[in-house]
Amino acid sequence: MNKELVYNDLLKIVNEEDIKIDEPMKKHISFRVGGPADILVRPRTEEQLSQILKYIDENALPYLIIGNGSNLLVKDGGIRGIVIEFGDNFNNFEIDGNIIKAQAGALLAVLGKAALREELTGFECISGIPGSLGGGLAMNAGAYGGEIKSVVKSVRVMNPKGEIFEFSNEEMKFEYRRSILTNSDYIVLSAVLELQKGNYDEIKAFMADLTNRRTTKQPLNLPSAGSTFKRPEGHFAGKLIDDCGLRGLTLRGAQVSEKHCGFVVNIGDATAKDILDLMYIVKSTVLNKFGVTLEEEVKILGED
């Protein structure tokens, strides 16, 4: 791919501040690691996104969609092709009664605070997850017994040809950390969420309790991608890792969190390889001791 040519072509679709060449992905993911993307582009409208996808299709270019990067690990070689980012460039939302209509880049935390202001309940468990709506929908994000599927009314998506579809809750086929969007070519544009009227003080107290649980039990002060491994059936990943004596295990710049063994964290100067090597040690040790295969919850992208 001729990066300069692609950059100049995409400049005809988006403004200069919304496109970068050789952009370090460590600036865009919560792990704070990762090599450069050939091109990173941030569409601000559905029409811009449609034009970008049409250009990609016509030129047979590789591409990748990201939100705020809170569940990603990009390898040190970076990403070839085009990264399309949905962040504060695509994060508008509005509330009408108990209905929230929001774009894919809206942060779950921001939507949670807005729901609180309107005295709407049902979003509390989701609001503390450090991700965007699009990513939350794709993986049916959840915490503390709540999942995003419980508040979704409908989801608007675009396919690689620029065609727009709308899925109902049932059509989204939500499962544990999966949906119809997982491993598909659909791109989330927006969603309609249906909450319930509640009591402001009760909602605020519940959110404060969840925040306290997170801050006391999770290493939120260090770069990570949240829970590194999915919960194995019949087990808890963090407990398995702890029972293997791996709490605090450090490999160069990566560490099994001393606060919560289910988190691998960047203790300051990690590379993606450090994190991946430590994850391999954790998985191998757990498998050898307990016969349980841990599956990554973090999505691994890019080249070595």
N, C-alpha and C positions, 0 to 999 in steps of 0.2 A: 504494500500500500504506500502510495506517495503521500506522506503526511502533509506536506506543504500544499499540495494540490487539493486534498480533501479539506484542509483547513480553510483555504480560500473559497472553495465551493460552498461550504457550510456558512461562511460569513455572509452569503447572499440570503440566508434564511434567518439567522439570529444575529444579535448585536455582538460587537467585539468583546464586551465584558462577559458574555455567556459562552465563550468557547476558548479552550486552552489546548496547546500542543505540548506533548511530553509532560503532562501534569502528574506530579507525584501523588500516588493514591493514598499515601500515608496522611495526606491532608484531608482525606474524604472518608476514612473509616475509623471507627472508634478504637481499634487496636493500635493505631498510629504506626503502622508498618506498611510496606508495599512499594514496589517499583512504579515507574511511570506508565500512564495510559498514553497511547499514541495521540488520541484526541479525546477530550472531555467536553461535552456540550450540554447546555442546560436550556431546554425549550421552556418558553413561558406561556404558550398557548397550545391547544390541541391541533390547531392548523400548523404551527411550527413543527410539532412532533410528527404529524402526518407527512410533511414535506421531507423531514429528516429521514424517516423510514422509507419513503419512496426513493430518495437518493441512495440510501444503503442498499435497497433491493436492486436498483438499476445497475449498481456497481459491484454487486455481490461482495459487500464488505462485512466483516465480522463486527458484531456489536454486543453490548451488554447494558442492562438496565440496573441502576442502583437507586436506593433511597438515601437515607442519611448514614448508611454504612455501619450500622450498629450490630449487624450479625454477619459481617464479612471478614475474611482473611485473604488479603491479596499477596501473592508471592513476590519475592524480591525482584524477579525479572519484569514485573509489571504486566500490563494487559495490551495485547495487540488489537488494533482496530479502534472502534468508537465506543466510548462509555457515555450513556445518556443518563444524566442525573436529575432526579426529582427531589428538590429540597425547598428552600424558601423561594425558589422560582415558580413553584407549583403547589402552593400551600393555602389557598383561599378556602374559607368555609363560612357557612351561615347557619343560623339556628332559627327554626320556626316552630314554636310550641315545643313539642318533645322530639322533633326531627332535626338531626344535624346532617347537612349536605357538605361534604368536604372533599378537596382534591387530594391526590395521592401523596403529595409531599408534606401534608400537614402532620406535625408531630403528635404522637399519641398523648404526650404530656400536656401540650397546648390544648388539645381537644378536651382533655380531662378537666383542666382548669376552667375552660369555657362552660362545660357541662355543670360544674359546681356553681358557677355564677348564676346559671339559669335554674338551679335547684333540680337538676336532672340526675337520676340515679341509674346504675347499670353499667357505668364505665369505670368505676373506681379501680377494679383489679387490673384493668388495661392501662390506666393513665400513668402508671409508674414505669412502664416498659420503655426503654430508651430507643424507640424506633419511630418510623413514619407509618402512616395509614396504609400505604401501598404494600410495604413489607409485612405489616401486621396481618393484612388480609391474605397475602400469599401463603404465609406459614401458620395461619390461624393462631396468632400470638395469644399467649395466656399466662396467667400467674395467679397464685393464691386461690386456685379453684375456679377462676373465671377465664373465659375465652372470648375472643372478639366475635365469634360466630353468634353469640347470644344477643348481639345488638345490631347485626347487619340486616338491613331490609333488602338492599340491592346494590350491585356493583357495576359500574360502567368500565369497559375495557376496550382497548384497541388492538387489532392484530397487526402483523408486520406489513400488511398491505394498506394500512390506514383505515380499515373498516371498523366501525364502532358497534359493540354489542352490549347488552345489559343482562346480567345474571341475577336471578332471585337468590335468596338465602339457600334454598334447596339445591339450585343449580350450581352453587359454589362448591358443593360436595366437601364440606369442612370435615376434617378428621384431626387427630392429634398432630399438631405442627405441620399440617398439610391442607391443601385445598386444590380445586381444579386448576389454580394458577401455578401450582408447584411444578417445576420442570416443563412449563408450557411457554408458548410464544406470546401469550396475552400480556398486555401492559395495562396496569391499573390506571385509570384516569381519575375516577372519583367514586364515592360511595354515599349511600343514604343510610344513616344509622338511626334506629328508633330506640329511644330511652323512655324512662318513666319519670313522672313527677315525684319528687321526694322532698325530704326536709334538709335544708341547707346545713344546719349544725350537725345532723347525723352523717350526711355525706362527707362533710369536712373532717369530722372525727374519724371516719372509716379510712379516708385517704391519708390522714396523718398517721394512723396506726400502721398502715401498709408501708408508708415511707420510713417510719421508725424501724420496722422489721427489715426493710431492705438495707438501710444504712448501718444497722448493727450486725447484720449477718453476711453482707455482701461487700466485696472490695471495690466500692464505687470510686475510691480515690485513685485507682490505677487503671490505665488503659486496658480494655478487654473487649470481648464481644458478647458479654453476658455469659450465660451457662454454655460451657464449651461442648458438653455432650448431652444428647437426649436422655430422657429417663428410660432405662431398660425395664422391660415388663417384669414386675415383681420386685424391683430394686430401686434404689436411688443412686445415681452416678456418684454424687459427692461422698456418700457413705462407703461405697465400694473402694473409691480412691483413697479415702482416709484409712480404711481397714487394711489397705496394702502398705501403709506407712509412708505415703507419698506427700503428705501435707508439707508444704514449704519446699518441696524438691525444686531446685534451681538448676537451669541449664543455660549458661551464658546470660542473656538478658530476659529469659522467660522463666516463669515460676508457677508452680501449683499454689494457688493462693493459700496463705496461712489462715485466712479468715473463712474461706469457703472452698473446699476442695473441688467443687464442681466448676470452678473458674480457673482457667489459665490466664495469667496476667503478664503484661509488659512492665517490668520493674525499672525501665528507664532507657535502655538502649538495645532492646530486642530487635532482631530481624525476623522476618516471616519464617525463615528456616529454623531459627531457635524455637519458635513456638510450635512449628510442625514436628520437629524432632522430639520435643517434650511431650506433645500429644501422642506420638508413637510409643514412647516409653510408657506413658500412662495406660494406653490401650493394651499394650503387650503384657504389662504387669497384671492388670485386672483379668485379662483372659487366662493367663497362666495360673493365677491363684484361685479364681472363682469360676472360670469357664464362661464368663459373660463377655460378649462382644459389645463394646461401647461404640455408638454411632455418633459422629459429629453433629451437633446442632448448628455450629457455625458453618457458613458456606465458604468453601475454599476456591479461589479464582486465580487466574493468571499463570505466568510461566516462571520456572525456577531461574 
